[in-house]
Amino acid sequence: MSATNAPFGFVAAKHPSGNARANAYTIASAYAANIFQGDPVKLVTAGTIQLGTSDGTRTGTVDNISLLGVFAGCEYIDGTGKPVVSNYWPASTVATNIVAYVYDDPDTQYVVQANGSIAATAIGDQADWAEFNTNGGGSTATGRSTGALSSTLVGAAANGQFRILEIQRGVDNAAGDAYTKVVVQIAEHSYRAEAAAV
């Protein structure tokens, strides 16, 4: 059973074409927040990506904003001229030639752990994403996010960042578990009109 609080961010799991693919964007040099692999990101007016919160900084509870997709990793030239390939963007890094990879297709589906219990009746409902500040937002050793889906659902006719499509199938997970794993899709996507929860 999924009774352990062990969030792992949003993992691209499937796409109707059979090919979940990340596309290239960029991050502003010296951008001051860590972005971990599996973190939702947003596109800002400068044409760069930021952590998918209203102000681009980690807050613990994320505001209800449109998302571009999920961060897959990056590469850049650091201040010493060394090429770096990384699962995460280290906060305040001064770099050039920054390429950030993002799963940006609105049809991509992700597996994520909720920060509480999700019942089978939640299928079709929506929720925002949440972070686990006690875990620091992610691991600088692995570059993986510790983000999760909020178990607080928005309810019928309301909008959240992610639509719950199904309870993840597996021997270690079931609807109603303490920290249920679910399959979701971005509901408030930068490239698609919103559709309210069922």
C-alpha positions as CSV (number, residue, x, y, z in Angstrom):
1,M,0.0,0.0,0.0
2,S,1.1,3.6,-0.7
3,A,1.3,4.4,3.0
4,T,4.7,6.1,3.0
5,N,5.2,9.8,2.4
6,A,7.9,9.5,-0.4
7,P,7.0,12.1,-3.1
8,F,9.0,11.9,-6.3
9,G,7.6,14.7,-8.5
10,F,5.7,14.3,-11.7
11,V,7.0,11.4,-13.9
12,A,6.0,11.4,-17.5
13,A,4.4,8.0,-17.9
14,K,2.5,8.0,-21.2
15,H,1.2,9.9,-24.2
16,P,-1.5,8.9,-26.8
17,S,1.2,8.7,-29.5
18,G,3.3,6.3,-27.3
19,N,6.1,8.9,-27.2
20,A,6.3,11.3,-24.3
21,R,8.9,13.8,-25.5
22,A,10.6,16.8,-23.9
23,N,11.2,20.0,-25.9
24,A,13.8,22.7,-25.5
25,Y,13.4,26.0,-23.7
26,T,15.7,28.2,-21.7
27,I,16.2,29.5,-18.2
28,A,17.5,33.0,-17.4
29,S,21.1,33.0,-16.2
30,A,21.2,33.4,-12.4
31,Y,17.5,32.4,-12.0
32,A,17.2,32.2,-8.2
33,A,15.2,29.0,-7.6
34,N,16.2,25.4,-7.9
35,I,14.1,23.5,-10.6
36,F,14.2,19.8,-10.1
37,Q,13.5,17.0,-12.6
38,G,9.7,16.4,-12.1
39,D,8.8,19.9,-11.1
40,P,6.0,21.7,-12.9
41,V,7.2,24.8,-14.7
42,K,5.6,27.9,-16.3
43,L,6.6,30.0,-19.3
44,V,7.1,33.7,-18.5
45,T,6.9,36.8,-20.7
46,A,10.7,36.9,-21.1
47,G,10.4,33.6,-23.1
48,T,12.1,31.6,-20.3
49,I,10.8,29.0,-17.9
50,Q,10.5,29.3,-14.1
51,L,9.3,27.0,-11.3
52,G,5.5,26.7,-11.7
53,T,4.4,29.0,-8.9
54,S,2.8,32.4,-9.1
55,D,6.1,34.2,-8.3
56,G,8.7,31.6,-9.4
57,T,9.8,30.9,-5.8
58,R,9.1,27.9,-3.6
59,T,6.1,28.5,-1.2
60,G,5.0,25.1,0.1
61,T,1.5,25.5,-1.3
62,V,1.4,26.5,-5.0
63,D,-1.0,29.1,-6.3
64,N,-3.4,28.2,-9.1
65,I,-1.6,29.2,-12.3
66,S,-1.2,27.9,-15.8
67,L,1.7,25.5,-16.4
68,L,3.8,24.8,-19.5
69,G,4.8,21.3,-18.5
70,V,7.2,19.3,-16.3
71,F,11.0,19.9,-16.1
72,A,13.1,17.0,-17.5
73,G,16.6,18.4,-17.0
74,C,19.0,21.0,-18.5
75,E,22.4,21.6,-19.9
76,Y,24.5,24.8,-19.9
77,I,28.0,26.3,-19.9
78,D,29.0,27.3,-16.4
79,G,31.0,30.3,-15.3
80,T,34.3,28.4,-15.8
81,G,33.4,27.5,-19.4
82,K,32.7,23.9,-18.5
83,P,29.7,22.1,-20.1
84,V,27.2,20.8,-17.6
85,V,24.4,18.3,-18.0
86,S,22.1,18.1,-15.0
87,N,18.8,16.7,-13.8
88,Y,18.1,20.0,-12.0
89,W,18.8,23.7,-12.3
90,P,20.9,24.9,-9.4
91,A,19.5,28.2,-8.0
92,S,21.4,31.4,-9.0
93,T,23.7,29.6,-11.5
94,V,25.4,32.1,-13.8
95,A,25.6,30.3,-17.2
96,T,25.4,30.7,-20.9
97,N,23.9,28.4,-23.7
98,I,21.2,27.3,-21.3
99,V,18.9,24.6,-22.6
100,A,16.0,23.4,-20.4
101,Y,14.0,20.3,-21.4
102,V,10.3,20.3,-20.7
103,Y,7.5,17.8,-21.3
104,D,5.2,20.4,-22.7
105,D,2.6,18.4,-24.7
106,P,-0.8,18.9,-23.0
107,D,-1.7,15.2,-23.7
108,T,1.3,13.9,-21.6
109,Q,0.2,11.9,-18.6
110,Y,2.2,11.8,-15.3
111,V,2.4,9.6,-12.3
112,V,2.6,11.5,-9.0
113,Q,2.1,10.8,-5.3
114,A,-0.5,12.9,-3.5
115,N,0.3,14.5,-0.2
116,G,-2.7,12.7,1.3
117,S,-5.4,10.2,0.5
118,I,-7.2,10.2,-2.9
119,A,-10.4,8.2,-3.3
120,A,-11.6,6.5,-6.5
121,T,-14.4,9.1,-6.6
122,A,-11.7,11.8,-7.3
123,I,-11.3,10.6,-10.9
124,G,-12.3,13.6,-13.1
125,D,-11.6,16.1,-10.3
126,Q,-8.7,18.4,-10.3
127,A,-6.0,19.6,-7.8
128,D,-3.0,21.9,-7.7
129,W,0.6,20.7,-7.1
130,A,2.2,20.9,-3.6
131,E,5.8,20.7,-2.4
132,F,7.2,19.1,0.6
133,N,9.3,21.8,2.2
134,T,10.7,19.4,4.8
135,N,12.5,17.7,1.9
136,G,13.8,20.9,0.5
137,G,11.9,20.7,-2.7
138,G,14.2,18.1,-4.2
139,S,17.5,16.3,-4.0
140,T,20.6,18.0,-5.2
141,A,22.3,14.6,-5.2
142,T,19.9,13.0,-7.7
143,G,18.3,16.1,-9.1
144,R,14.8,14.6,-8.5
145,S,11.8,16.7,-7.3
146,T,10.0,15.9,-4.0
147,G,6.9,17.6,-5.4
148,A,3.5,16.0,-5.0
149,L,-0.2,16.5,-5.9
150,S,-2.3,18.2,-3.4
151,S,-4.9,15.9,-1.9
152,T,-7.3,18.9,-1.5
153,L,-9.5,18.7,-4.6
154,V,-11.1,21.7,-6.3
155,G,-14.5,20.1,-6.8
156,A,-17.0,20.0,-9.6
157,A,-17.0,23.0,-12.1
158,A,-13.8,24.5,-10.6
159,N,-10.3,24.5,-12.0
160,G,-7.0,23.1,-10.7
161,Q,-3.6,22.7,-12.3
162,F,-3.9,18.9,-12.7
163,R,-6.8,16.6,-13.7
164,I,-6.9,13.2,-12.0
165,L,-7.3,10.5,-14.7
166,E,-6.9,7.3,-12.7
167,I,-5.4,5.7,-9.6
168,Q,-2.1,4.3,-10.5
169,R,-2.3,0.5,-10.9
170,G,0.2,-1.5,-8.9
171,V,0.4,-3.9,-6.0
172,D,1.8,-1.1,-3.7
173,N,-1.0,1.4,-4.4
174,A,-4.8,1.6,-4.1
175,A,-7.4,4.3,-3.9
176,G,-7.7,5.7,-0.4
177,D,-4.1,4.9,0.6
178,A,-2.5,7.4,2.9
179,Y,-0.4,8.9,0.1
180,T,-2.1,7.7,-3.0
181,K,-0.3,7.6,-6.4
182,V,-2.4,8.8,-9.3
183,V,-2.1,9.4,-13.0
184,V,-2.7,13.1,-13.9
185,Q,-2.7,15.4,-16.9
186,I,-2.1,19.2,-16.8
187,A,-5.6,20.8,-16.7
188,E,-4.4,24.5,-16.7
189,H,-2.0,24.3,-19.6
190,S,-0.4,27.3,-21.4
191,Y,-1.2,25.8,-24.8
192,R,-4.8,24.6,-24.2
193,A,-8.0,26.1,-23.0
194,E,-9.0,25.1,-19.5
195,A,-11.8,22.6,-18.8
196,A,-13.4,22.5,-15.4
197,A,-13.4,19.5,-13.1
198,V,-16.2,16.9,-13.3
